[in-house]
Amino acid sequence: MIKFEKLKNTDYKFLKETAKKSFFEHSFYCPASILMWNECVNSYYFSRLEKGLLIMEEGEDHPQKKRLLMPFDEKRYSPLELSDILKDAGLKSFYYCPDNYFSQGISQAEEFFNIYVQEDSCDYIYDTQDLALLKGSKYSKKRNLIYQFEKNFVETGLTEVLVINQTNAADILSISQTWKDQKEAQELMDIMECEFKAIDKAVKNWEEFELFGVSVYIDKKIAGFALGSFLNSKTADLNFEKARKDIKGLYQFLDREFAKSIPSEFSFINKESDMGIPGLAKAKSSYHPVKKLKSYILELK
């Protein structure tokens, strides 16, 4: 029987080192994100494999809802091996199985699993330079919005862009608290409260989680921020991106500044999933991703 231990913030380094060996591009496998959201929507547990790591996700409100993420390992596990892992763990499902797992065909996996598309878990991957430069006619609307913002707020000397660090990271927490307090619907309050906890954990563990990002200040008050982290050796995960909605062009300006600022090792940016929300899917598609990543549930037959 596979035994699991609770994941802790101090486990970031070994989680990252294991993630480096895997083939995952999905944001669900982002080490910092797993730890930031731990004990909020879900709690996470781990068990060591011979050369990798197995992570179990457990619903906070429904502890009986337990499932595994695909193994963090340089090895590609066969459907038979995956089914044996589930049986040893006493569980029924793998979640967030990437579509490239089926590169050699889906029929072999169907011998062992019922396979379902996770409709709310489509990730969007972008070329970092595309977002940093916004070249070509396809980005003309984005450039126009940035031009309007720069004319009204940058050229007038009202705007300052700062790289987020341990010293100024608390500012993103203060504005997140303000936005959370403005929400009235209970269902939104629950989501915002959870998100606030994740951002608070990011601020408290900024250096430990190796986070990076930028904040935009207007008239010396923070108006937006974007923060990211390591996903794999070529891809950064955009964990949070928030800006005042009443300032035209601010979001587009912030998005470009984040892409310009991230470490040079990251050729791609994962802006995470659209959560199955049509408006969010449209907004993410408007930045012309180079790839959309589907994910699947593998349910043991």
C-alpha positions as CSV (number, residue, x, y, z in Angstrom):
1,M,0.0,0.0,0.0
2,I,1.4,3.4,-1.0
3,K,1.7,5.8,2.0
4,F,1.5,9.5,1.6
5,E,2.9,12.4,3.5
6,K,1.6,16.0,3.8
7,L,3.3,18.4,1.4
8,K,4.8,21.4,3.2
9,N,6.2,24.8,2.0
10,T,9.7,23.6,2.8
11,D,9.3,20.9,0.2
12,Y,9.5,23.3,-2.7
13,K,13.1,22.6,-3.7
14,F,12.7,18.8,-4.0
15,L,9.4,19.3,-5.7
16,K,11.0,21.6,-8.3
17,E,14.0,19.3,-8.8
18,T,11.6,16.4,-9.5
19,A,9.4,18.6,-11.8
20,K,12.6,19.4,-13.9
21,K,12.7,15.7,-14.9
22,S,9.1,15.4,-16.0
23,F,7.4,16.2,-19.3
24,F,4.6,18.4,-18.0
25,E,3.5,21.7,-19.4
26,H,0.2,22.0,-17.5
27,S,-0.1,24.5,-14.7
28,F,-1.5,21.9,-12.4
29,Y,2.1,20.6,-12.1
30,C,3.6,24.0,-11.2
31,P,5.6,23.4,-7.9
32,A,5.0,26.9,-6.4
33,S,1.3,26.8,-7.4
34,I,0.7,23.5,-5.7
35,L,2.2,24.8,-2.5
36,M,0.4,28.2,-2.7
37,W,-3.0,26.6,-3.1
38,N,-2.3,23.8,-0.7
39,E,-4.9,23.6,2.1
40,C,-7.3,25.8,0.3
41,V,-9.4,24.2,-2.5
42,N,-7.3,21.1,-2.2
43,S,-4.7,19.6,0.1
44,Y,-1.7,17.8,-1.3
45,Y,0.2,14.7,-0.2
46,F,3.2,13.0,-1.7
47,S,4.9,9.6,-1.9
48,R,8.4,9.0,-3.3
49,L,8.8,6.8,-6.3
50,E,12.1,5.1,-7.2
51,K,13.3,8.2,-9.1
52,G,10.3,10.5,-9.0
53,L,7.3,11.6,-7.0
54,L,3.6,10.8,-6.7
55,I,1.2,13.6,-5.6
56,M,-2.3,13.0,-4.2
57,E,-4.9,15.8,-4.3
58,E,-7.7,15.8,-1.7
59,G,-10.7,18.1,-1.7
60,E,-10.7,20.3,1.4
61,D,-14.5,20.3,1.6
62,H,-14.8,16.6,0.5
63,P,-11.8,14.7,1.9
64,Q,-13.2,11.5,0.3
65,K,-12.5,13.0,-3.1
66,K,-9.0,11.9,-3.6
67,R,-7.1,11.5,-6.9
68,L,-3.6,11.4,-8.2
69,L,-1.7,13.7,-10.4
70,M,0.4,12.0,-13.1
71,P,3.8,10.8,-11.7
72,F,6.5,13.5,-11.5
73,D,9.2,11.4,-13.3
74,E,11.4,11.4,-16.3
75,K,10.0,8.0,-17.0
76,R,6.8,7.6,-19.1
77,Y,4.6,5.1,-17.2
78,S,2.6,2.6,-19.3
79,P,-1.2,2.4,-18.7
80,L,-0.6,-0.9,-16.9
81,E,1.9,0.7,-14.6
82,L,-0.5,3.6,-13.9
83,S,-3.3,1.2,-13.1
84,D,-1.1,-0.7,-10.7
85,I,-0.2,2.6,-8.9
86,L,-3.8,3.4,-8.4
87,K,-4.6,0.0,-7.0
88,D,-1.6,0.2,-4.6
89,A,-2.8,3.7,-3.5
90,G,-6.4,2.5,-3.1
91,L,-7.6,5.2,-5.5
92,K,-9.6,5.3,-8.7
93,S,-8.4,8.2,-10.8
94,F,-5.5,10.2,-12.3
95,Y,-6.4,13.8,-13.0
96,Y,-4.7,16.3,-15.3
97,C,-3.3,13.7,-17.7
98,P,-1.7,15.7,-20.5
99,D,-2.8,15.0,-24.1
100,N,0.8,14.2,-25.1
101,Y,0.6,11.1,-22.9
102,F,-1.5,9.6,-25.8
103,S,1.1,10.4,-28.4
104,Q,1.4,6.7,-29.2
105,G,-2.3,6.3,-29.4
106,I,-5.2,6.2,-26.9
107,S,-6.3,2.6,-27.4
108,Q,-3.8,1.0,-25.0
109,A,-4.9,3.4,-22.2
110,E,-8.6,2.6,-22.9
111,E,-7.9,-1.0,-22.0
112,F,-7.4,0.1,-18.4
113,F,-9.2,3.4,-18.0
114,N,-12.4,5.3,-18.8
115,I,-11.0,8.5,-20.2
116,Y,-12.7,11.9,-19.9
117,V,-11.8,15.4,-21.1
118,Q,-11.6,17.9,-18.3
119,E,-13.5,20.7,-20.0
120,D,-12.6,23.4,-17.5
121,S,-8.8,22.6,-17.6
122,C,-7.5,23.8,-20.9
123,D,-4.2,25.7,-20.5
124,Y,-2.9,28.4,-22.9
125,I,0.8,28.5,-23.8
126,Y,2.4,31.6,-25.3
127,D,5.8,32.5,-26.8
128,T,7.4,34.9,-24.4
129,Q,8.7,37.2,-27.1
130,D,5.2,37.4,-28.7
131,L,3.9,38.8,-25.4
132,A,6.9,41.1,-24.8
133,L,7.0,42.7,-28.2
134,L,3.4,42.4,-29.5
135,K,4.5,42.6,-33.1
136,G,2.3,42.3,-36.2
137,S,-1.3,43.1,-37.1
138,K,-2.8,40.5,-34.8
139,Y,-1.7,42.5,-31.8
140,S,-2.7,45.9,-33.1
141,K,-5.6,46.2,-30.6
142,K,-3.3,45.4,-27.7
143,R,-0.7,47.9,-28.8
144,N,-3.4,50.6,-29.2
145,L,-4.7,50.0,-25.7
146,I,-1.2,50.2,-24.3
147,Y,-0.6,53.4,-26.3
148,Q,-3.7,55.0,-24.7
149,F,-2.5,53.9,-21.2
150,E,1.0,55.2,-21.8
151,K,-0.3,58.6,-23.1
152,N,-2.5,59.1,-20.1
153,F,-0.3,57.6,-17.3
154,V,3.2,57.0,-18.4
155,E,4.1,60.1,-20.3
156,T,2.5,62.2,-17.6
157,G,5.0,60.6,-15.0
158,L,2.3,59.0,-13.0
159,T,3.3,55.4,-13.6
160,E,6.1,53.3,-12.0
161,V,6.9,49.7,-12.8
162,L,8.7,47.8,-10.1
163,V,10.1,44.3,-10.0
164,I,8.5,42.5,-7.1
165,N,10.8,41.3,-4.4
166,Q,10.6,40.3,-0.7
167,T,10.7,44.0,0.3
168,N,7.7,45.3,-1.7
169,A,5.7,42.0,-2.1
170,A,3.4,43.0,0.8
171,D,1.9,45.7,-1.5
172,I,0.3,43.0,-3.7
173,L,-1.3,41.6,-0.6
174,S,-2.8,44.9,0.4
175,I,-4.5,45.5,-2.9
176,S,-5.7,41.9,-3.0
177,Q,-7.3,42.5,0.4
178,T,-9.0,45.6,-1.0
179,W,-10.4,43.7,-4.0
180,K,-11.5,40.8,-1.8
181,D,-13.5,43.2,0.4
182,Q,-15.3,44.6,-2.6
183,K,-16.8,41.3,-3.5
184,E,-20.4,40.8,-2.3
185,A,-21.7,37.5,-3.7
186,Q,-21.0,34.7,-1.3
187,E,-19.7,32.3,-3.9
188,L,-17.2,35.0,-5.1
189,M,-16.3,35.7,-1.5
190,D,-15.3,32.1,-1.0
191,I,-13.2,32.1,-4.1
192,M,-11.5,35.4,-3.3
193,E,-10.8,34.3,0.3
194,C,-9.0,31.2,-1.0
195,E,-7.2,33.2,-3.6
196,F,-6.1,35.7,-0.9
197,K,-4.7,32.9,1.2
198,A,-2.7,31.7,-1.8
199,I,-1.3,35.2,-2.5
200,D,-0.5,35.6,1.2
201,K,1.5,32.4,1.1
202,A,3.3,33.7,-2.0
203,V,4.3,36.9,-0.2
204,K,5.5,35.1,2.9
205,N,7.5,32.6,0.8
206,W,8.6,34.8,-2.1
207,E,12.2,33.8,-2.2
208,E,11.7,30.2,-1.1
209,F,9.3,29.6,-4.0
210,E,11.6,31.5,-6.4
211,L,8.8,33.8,-7.5
212,F,9.2,36.7,-9.9
213,G,6.9,39.4,-11.3
214,V,6.1,43.1,-11.6
215,S,3.8,45.7,-10.0
216,V,2.4,48.8,-11.6
217,Y,2.0,51.9,-9.5
218,I,-0.1,54.8,-10.5
219,D,0.3,58.0,-8.6
220,K,2.3,56.0,-6.0
221,K,-0.5,53.5,-5.4
222,I,-0.3,49.9,-6.6
223,A,-2.8,49.4,-9.4
224,G,-1.9,45.9,-10.7
225,F,0.5,43.0,-10.4
226,A,1.6,39.9,-12.2
227,L,3.6,37.1,-10.6
228,G,5.0,33.9,-12.0
229,S,7.1,30.9,-11.2
230,F,9.0,27.9,-12.6
231,L,6.9,25.3,-14.4
232,N,9.5,23.5,-16.4
233,S,12.9,24.3,-17.8
234,K,11.5,26.3,-20.7
235,T,8.2,27.5,-19.3
236,A,7.1,30.0,-16.7
237,D,3.7,29.8,-15.1
238,L,1.7,33.1,-14.7
239,N,0.2,32.3,-11.3
240,F,-1.6,35.6,-10.8
241,E,-2.3,38.7,-12.9
242,K,-4.6,41.4,-11.5
243,A,-5.2,45.0,-12.4
244,R,-7.8,47.7,-11.9
245,K,-10.5,47.4,-14.4
246,D,-11.4,51.1,-14.5
247,I,-8.1,52.1,-16.1
248,K,-8.1,51.5,-19.9
249,G,-5.0,49.7,-21.2
250,L,-3.6,48.9,-17.8
251,Y,-4.1,45.2,-18.1
252,Q,-2.4,45.0,-21.5
253,F,0.5,47.2,-20.3
254,L,1.0,45.0,-17.2
255,D,0.9,41.8,-19.3
256,R,3.6,43.1,-21.6
257,E,5.8,44.3,-18.8
258,F,5.6,40.9,-17.1
259,A,6.7,39.1,-20.3
260,K,9.6,41.6,-20.7
261,S,10.7,41.0,-17.1
262,I,10.8,37.3,-16.6
263,P,14.1,35.3,-16.5
264,S,15.5,34.7,-20.0
265,E,15.5,30.9,-19.5
266,F,11.7,30.9,-20.1
267,S,10.9,30.8,-23.7
268,F,7.2,30.2,-23.0
269,I,4.5,31.4,-20.6
270,N,1.6,29.3,-19.4
271,K,-1.3,31.5,-18.5
272,E,-3.2,28.6,-17.0
273,S,-6.7,27.4,-17.8
274,D,-9.8,29.2,-18.9
275,M,-11.8,27.3,-16.2
276,G,-14.5,26.6,-18.9
277,I,-15.6,30.2,-18.8
278,P,-16.3,31.5,-22.4
279,G,-15.3,35.1,-21.7
280,L,-12.0,34.0,-20.2
281,A,-11.3,31.6,-23.1
282,K,-11.9,34.5,-25.5
283,A,-9.6,36.8,-23.6
284,K,-6.8,34.2,-23.5
285,S,-7.3,33.4,-27.2
286,S,-6.9,37.0,-28.1
287,Y,-3.2,36.8,-27.2
288,H,-2.7,34.1,-29.8
289,P,-1.3,31.1,-27.9
290,V,1.1,28.9,-29.6
291,K,-0.5,25.9,-28.0
292,K,-3.7,24.9,-26.1
293,L,-3.3,22.0,-23.7
294,K,-6.1,19.7,-22.9
295,S,-6.1,17.5,-19.9
296,Y,-7.9,14.2,-19.1
297,I,-9.2,12.1,-16.3
298,L,-8.1,8.5,-16.3
299,E,-10.6,6.5,-14.3
300,L,-9.8,2.9,-13.4
301,K,-12.1,0.4,-15.0
